[in-house]
Structures are given as structure tokens and as C-alpha cells.
């Protein structure tokens, strides 16, 4: 009787082991938050080098950088990343943001290059006005 009971216990244990691959396994919960930009980026945005290895999207109303093969968006106190300019941006934890980007002064790169263009245009208009006054 003891021997039969032992065989049954071993057989049950073996059956349980064989069933393990078919049992549901605990999974990690994954949450992904995506944001859409108010003004979509063009598929090939104009980029300006602001320091070695870091480019900014020129003339865009938000700070979007290209660094390390990813597009990085700084919005308020958060950071978002995208693999392409026309793909959704996902939330990134602050420790995952390249330090070179974190060190950039917030707000300085919104509409980057627009101010310079406006100053050049104003300067040209002033030169034209002075030229016409001199005639």
C-alpha cells in the first residue's frame, strides 16, 4: 500500500511538472503613455546643430531635439521620446534622458532660429528704407 501511495505521489508530481508550461504565468504590467504634438513634425524636419551630437528642430513651437538617434521632446517638466519625427512620442523617465539634453536651459530652443530670421528681415527692411531715404 505504501508503495502504491508513493507511486501516486510521484506520478502526481510528475504530471504537475509537465503541466507547468501550460499554466498562466504572471506577467509584468506595462504602461505606455503616448502624446500627440499640437503641431505635427514634418517627416524630415529642419535640424540645426546646437552643440556636438545635439540638434534642435528649427522653427518648431516646442523644444524637440535629435540626439542619439531619437527625437526628444521637452514639455513642461516632462520628457518624451520618439524614434521618428512622424511617430508618437512616449513618456520617458527622467533618468533615461541623456544628461546633455537635461542640462540645456528650458525654453531656449522653442521656435529656434525664428528670432534670427526675424532680426535679419528687420535689418534688410531697415537697409532698404535707409537706401530710399538717401535717394
Contact map, one row per residue, 1 for C-alpha under 8 A:
111110000000000000000000000000000000000000000000000000000000000000000000000000000000000000000000000000000000000000000000000000000000000
111111000000000000000000000000000000000000000000000000000000000000000000000000000000000000000000000000000000000000000000000000000000000
111111100000000000000000000000000000000000000000000000000000000000000000000000000000000000000000000000000000000000000000000000000000000
111111110000000000000000000000000000000000000000000000000000000000000000000000000000000000000000000000000000000000000000000000000000000
111111111000000000000000000000000000000000000000000000000000000000000000000000000000000000000000000000000000000000000000000000000000000
011111111100000000000000000000000000000000000000000000000000000000000000000000000000000000000000000000000000000000000000000000000000000
001111111110000000000000000000000000000000000000000000000000000000000000000000000000000000000000000000000000000000000000000000000000000
000111111111000000000000000000000000000000000000000000000000000000000000000000000000000000000000000000000000000000000000000000000000000
000011111111100000000000000000000000000000000000000000000000000000000000000000000000000000000000000000000000000000000000000000000000000
000001111111110000000000000000000000000000000000000000000000000000000000000000000000000000000000000000000000000000000000000000000000000
000000111111111000000000000000000000000000000000000000000000000000000000000000000000000000000000000000000000000000000000000000000000000
000000011111111100000000000000000000000000000000000000000000000000000000000000000000000000000000000000000000000000000000000000000000000
000000001111111110000000000000000000000000000000000000000000000000000000000000000000000000000000000000000000000000000000000000000000000
000000000111111111000000000000000000000000000000000000000000000000000000000000000000000000000000000000000000000000000000000000000000000
000000000011111111100000000000000000000000000000000000000000000000000000000000000000000000000000000000000000000000000000000000000000000
000000000001111111110000000000000000000000000000000000000000000000000000000000000000000000000000000000000000000000000000000000000000000
000000000000111111110000000000000000000000000000000000000000000000000000000000000000000000000000000000000000000000000000000000000000000
000000000000011111111000000000000000000000000000000000000000000000000000000000000000000000000000000000000000000000000000000000000000000
000000000000001111111110000000000000000000000000000000000000000000000000000000000000000000000000000000000000000000000000000000000000000
000000000000000111111110000000000000000000000000000000000000000000000000000000000000000000000000000000000000000000000000000000000000000
000000000000000001111110000000000000000000000000000000000000000000000000000000000000000000000000000000000000000000000000000000000000000
000000000000000000111111000000000000000000000000000000000000000000000000000000000000000000000000000000000000000000000000000000000000000
000000000000000000111111100000000000000000000000000000000000000000000000000000000000000000000000000000000000000000000000000000000000000
000000000000000000000111110000000000000000000000000000000000000000000000000000000000000000000000000000000000000000000000000000000000000
000000000000000000000011111000000000000000000000000000000000000000000000000000000000000000000000000000000000000000000000000000000000000
000000000000000000000001111100000000000000000000000000000000000000000000000000000000000000000000000000000000000000000000000000000000000
000000000000000000000000111110000000000000000000000000000000000000000000000000000000000000000000000000000000000000000000000000000000000
000000000000000000000000011111000000000000000000000000000000000000000000000000000000000000000000000000000000000000000000000000000000000
000000000000000000000000001111100000000000000000000000000000000000000000000000000000000000000000000000000000000000000000000000000000000
000000000000000000000000000111110000000000000000000000000000000000000000000000000000000000000000000000000000000000000000000000000000000
000000000000000000000000000011111000000000000000000000000000000000000000000000000000000000000000000000000000000000000000000000000000000
000000000000000000000000000001111100000000000000000000000000000000000000000000000000000001100000000000000000000000000000000000000000000
000000000000000000000000000000111110000000000000000000000000000000000000000000000000000001100000000000000000000000000000000000000000000
000000000000000000000000000000011111000000000000000000000000000000000000000000000000000111100000000000000000000000000000000000000000000
000000000000000000000000000000001111100000000000000000000000000000000000000000000000000111100000000000000000000000000000000000000000000
000000000000000000000000000000000111110100000000000000000000000000000000000000000000000110000000000000000000000000000000000000000000000
000000000000000000000000000000000011111110000000000000000000000000000000000000000000000000000000000000000000000000000000000000000000000
000000000000000000000000000000000001111100000000000000000000000000000000000000000000000000000000000000000000000000000000000000000000000
000000000000000000000000000000000000111110000000000000000000100000000000000000000000000000000000000000000000000000000000000000000000000
000000000000000000000000000000000001111111000000000000000000000000000000000000000000010000000000000000000000000000000000000000000000000
000000000000000000000000000000000000101111111000000000000000000000000000000000000000110000000000000000000000000000000000000000000000000
000000000000000000000000000000000000000111111000000000000000000000000000000000000000110000000000000000000000000000000000000000000000000
000000000000000000000000000000000000000011111000000000000000000000000000000000000001110000000000000000000000000000000000000000000000000
000000000000000000000000000000000000000011111100000000000000000000000000000000000000100000000000000000000000000000000000000000000000000
000000000000000000000000000000000000000011111110000000001100000000000000000000000000100000000000000000000000000000000000000000000000000
000000000000000000000000000000000000000000011111000000001100000000000000000000000000000000000000000000000000000000000000000000000000000
000000000000000000000000000000000000000000001111100000111100000000000000000000000000000000000000000000000000000000000000000000000000000
000000000000000000000000000000000000000000000111110000111100000000000000000000000000000000000000000000000000000000000000000000000000000
000000000000000000000000000000000000000000000011111111110000000000000000000000000000000000000000000000000000000000000000000000000000000
000000000000000000000000000000000000000000000001111101110000000000000000000000000000000000000000000000000000000000000000000000000000000
000000000000000000000000000000000000000000000000111111100000000000000000000000000000000000000000000000000000000000000000000000000000000
000000000000000000000000000000000000000000000000111111000000000000000000000000000000000000000000000000000000000000000000000000000000000
000000000000000000000000000000000000000000000000101111100000000000110000000000000000000000000000000000000000000000000000000000000000000
000000000000000000000000000000000000000000000000111111110000000011100000000000000000000000000000000010000000000000000000000000000000000
000000000000000000000000000000000000000000000011111011111000000011100000000000000000000000000000000000000000000000000000000000000000000
000000000000000000000000000000000000000000000011110001111100001111000000000000000000000000000000000000000000100100000000000000000000000
000000000000000000000000000000000000000000001111000000111111001111000000000000000000000000000000000000000000000100000000000000000000000
000000000000000000000000000000000000000000001111000000011111000000000000000000000000000000000000000000000000001111000000000000000000000
000000000000000000000000000000000000000000000000000000001111100000000000000000000000000000000000000000000000011111000000000000000000000
000000000000000000000000000000000000000000000000000000001111111100000000000000000000000000000000000000000000011100000000000000000000000
000000000000000000000000000000000000001000000000000000000011111000000000000000000000000000000000000000000000011000000000000000000000000
000000000000000000000000000000000000000000000000000000000001111100000000111000000000000000000000000000000000111000000000000000000000000
000000000000000000000000000000000000000000000000000000011001111110000000111000000000000000000000000000000010111000000000000000000000000
000000000000000000000000000000000000000000000000000000011001011111000011110000000000000000000000000000000000000000000000000000000000000
000000000000000000000000000000000000000000000000000001111000001111100011100000000000000000000000000000000000000000000000000000000000000
000000000000000000000000000000000000000000000000000001111000000111111111000000000000000000000000000000000000000000000000000000000000000
000000000000000000000000000000000000000000000000000011100000000011111111000000000000000000000000000000000000000000000000000000000000000
000000000000000000000000000000000000000000000000000010000000000001111100000000000000000000000000000000000000000000000000000000000000000
000000000000000000000000000000000000000000000000000000000000000001111110000000000010000000000000000000000000000000000000000000000000000
000000000000000000000000000000000000000000000000000000000000000001111111000000001111000000000000000000000000000000000000000000000000000
000000000000000000000000000000000000000000000000000000000000000111101111100000001111100000000000000000000000000000000000000000000000000
000000000000000000000000000000000000000000000000000000000000000111100111110000111100000000000000000000000000000000000000000000000000000
000000000000000000000000000000000000000000000000000000000000011110000011111000111000000010000000000000000000000000000000000000000000000
000000000000000000000000000000000000000000000000000000000000011100000001111111110000000000000000000000000000000000000000000000000000000
000000000000000000000000000000000000000000000000000000000000011000000000111111110000000000000000000000000000000000000000000000000000000
000000000000000000000000000000000000000000000000000000000000000000000000011111000000000000000000000000000000000000000000000000000000000
000000000000000000000000000000000000000000000000000000000000000000000000011111100000000000000000000000000000000000000000000000000000000
000000000000000000000000000000000000000000000000000000000000000000000000011111110000000000110100000000000000000000000000000000000000000
000000000000000000000000000000000000000000000000000000000000000000000001111011111000000000111100100000000000000000000000000000000000000
000000000000000000000000000000000000000000000000000000000000000000000001111001111100000011110000000000000000000000000000000000000000000
000000000000000000000000000000000000000000000000000000000000000000000111100000111110000011110000000000000000000000000000000000000000000
000000000000000000000000000000000000000000000000000000000000000000000111000000011111101111000000000000000000000000000000000000000000000
000000000000000000000000000000000000000000000000000000000000000000001110000000001111101000000000000000000000000000000000000000000000000
000000000000000000000000000000000000000000100000000000000000000000000110000000000111111000000000000000000000000000000000000000000000000
000000000000000000000000000000000000000011111000000000000000000000000010000000000111111000000000000000000000000000000000000000000000000
000000000000000000000000000000000000000111100000000000000000000000000000000000000001111100000000000000000000000000000000000000000000000
000000000000000000000000000000000000000000000000000000000000000000000000000000000111111110000000000000000000000000000000000000000000000
000000000000000000000000000000000111000000000000000000000000000000000000000000000100011111000000000000000000000000000000000000000000000
000000000000000000000000000000000111000000000000000000000000000000000000100000011100001111100000000000000000000000000000000000000000000
000000000000000000000000000000011110000000000000000000000000000000000000000000011100000111110000000000000000000000000000000000000000000
000000000000000000000000000000011110000000000000000000000000000000000000000001111000000011111000000000000000000000000000000000000000000
000000000000000000000000000000000000000000000000000000000000000000000000000001111000000001111101100000000000000000000000000000000000000
000000000000000000000000000000000000000000000000000000000000000000000000000000100000000000111111100000000000000000000000000000000000000
000000000000000000000000000000000000000000000000000000000000000000000000000001100000000000011111100000000000000000000000000000000000000
000000000000000000000000000000000000000000000000000000000000000000000000000000000000000000001111110000000000000000000000000000000000000
000000000000000000000000000000000000000000000000000000000000000000000000000000000000000000011111110000000000000000000000000000000000000
000000000000000000000000000000000000000000000000000000000000000000000000000000100000000000011111111011000000000000000000000000000000000
000000000000000000000000000000000000000000000000000000000000000000000000000000000000000000000011111111000000000000000000000000000000000
000000000000000000000000000000000000000000000000000000000000000000000000000000000000000000000000111111100000000000000000000000000000000
000000000000000000000000000000000000000000000000000000000000000000000000000000000000000000000000011111110000000000000000000000000000000
000000000000000000000000000000000000000000000000000001000000000000000000000000000000000000000000111111110000000000000000000000000000000
000000000000000000000000000000000000000000000000000000000000000000000000000000000000000000000000111111111000000000000000000000000000000
000000000000000000000000000000000000000000000000000000000000000000000000000000000000000000000000001111111000000000000000000000000000000
000000000000000000000000000000000000000000000000000000000000000000000000000000000000000000000000000111111100000000000000000000000000000
000000000000000000000000000000000000000000000000000000000000000000000000000000000000000000000000000001111111000000000000000000000000000
000000000000000000000000000000000000000000000000000000000000000000000000000000000000000000000000000000011111100000000000000000000000000
000000000000000000000000000000000000000000000000000000000000001000000000000000000000000000000000000000001111110000000000000000000000000
000000000000000000000000000000000000000000000000000000000000000000000000000000000000000000000000000000001111110100000000000000000000000
000000000000000000000000000000000000000000000000000000010000011000000000000000000000000000000000000000000111111100000000000000000000000
000000000000000000000000000000000000000000000000000000000011111000000000000000000000000000000000000000000011111100000000000000000000000
000000000000000000000000000000000000000000000000000000000111111000000000000000000000000000000000000000000000111111100000000000000000000
000000000000000000000000000000000000000000000000000000011111000000000000000000000000000000000000000000000001111111100000000000000000000
000000000000000000000000000000000000000000000000000000000110000000000000000000000000000000000000000000000000001111111000000000000000000
000000000000000000000000000000000000000000000000000000000110000000000000000000000000000000000000000000000000001111111100000000000000000
000000000000000000000000000000000000000000000000000000000000000000000000000000000000000000000000000000000000001111111110000000000000000
000000000000000000000000000000000000000000000000000000000000000000000000000000000000000000000000000000000000000011111111000000000000000
000000000000000000000000000000000000000000000000000000000000000000000000000000000000000000000000000000000000000011111111100000000000000
000000000000000000000000000000000000000000000000000000000000000000000000000000000000000000000000000000000000000001111111110000000000000
000000000000000000000000000000000000000000000000000000000000000000000000000000000000000000000000000000000000000000111111111000000000000
000000000000000000000000000000000000000000000000000000000000000000000000000000000000000000000000000000000000000000011111111100000000000
000000000000000000000000000000000000000000000000000000000000000000000000000000000000000000000000000000000000000000001111111110000000000
000000000000000000000000000000000000000000000000000000000000000000000000000000000000000000000000000000000000000000000111111111000000000
000000000000000000000000000000000000000000000000000000000000000000000000000000000000000000000000000000000000000000000011111111100000000
000000000000000000000000000000000000000000000000000000000000000000000000000000000000000000000000000000000000000000000001111111110000000
000000000000000000000000000000000000000000000000000000000000000000000000000000000000000000000000000000000000000000000000111111111000000
000000000000000000000000000000000000000000000000000000000000000000000000000000000000000000000000000000000000000000000000011111111100000
000000000000000000000000000000000000000000000000000000000000000000000000000000000000000000000000000000000000000000000000001111111110000
000000000000000000000000000000000000000000000000000000000000000000000000000000000000000000000000000000000000000000000000000111111111000
000000000000000000000000000000000000000000000000000000000000000000000000000000000000000000000000000000000000000000000000000011111111100
000000000000000000000000000000000000000000000000000000000000000000000000000000000000000000000000000000000000000000000000000001111111110
000000000000000000000000000000000000000000000000000000000000000000000000000000000000000000000000000000000000000000000000000000111111111
000000000000000000000000000000000000000000000000000000000000000000000000000000000000000000000000000000000000000000000000000000011111111
000000000000000000000000000000000000000000000000000000000000000000000000000000000000000000000000000000000000000000000000000000001111111
000000000000000000000000000000000000000000000000000000000000000000000000000000000000000000000000000000000000000000000000000000000111111
000000000000000000000000000000000000000000000000000000000000000000000000000000000000000000000000000000000000000000000000000000000011111
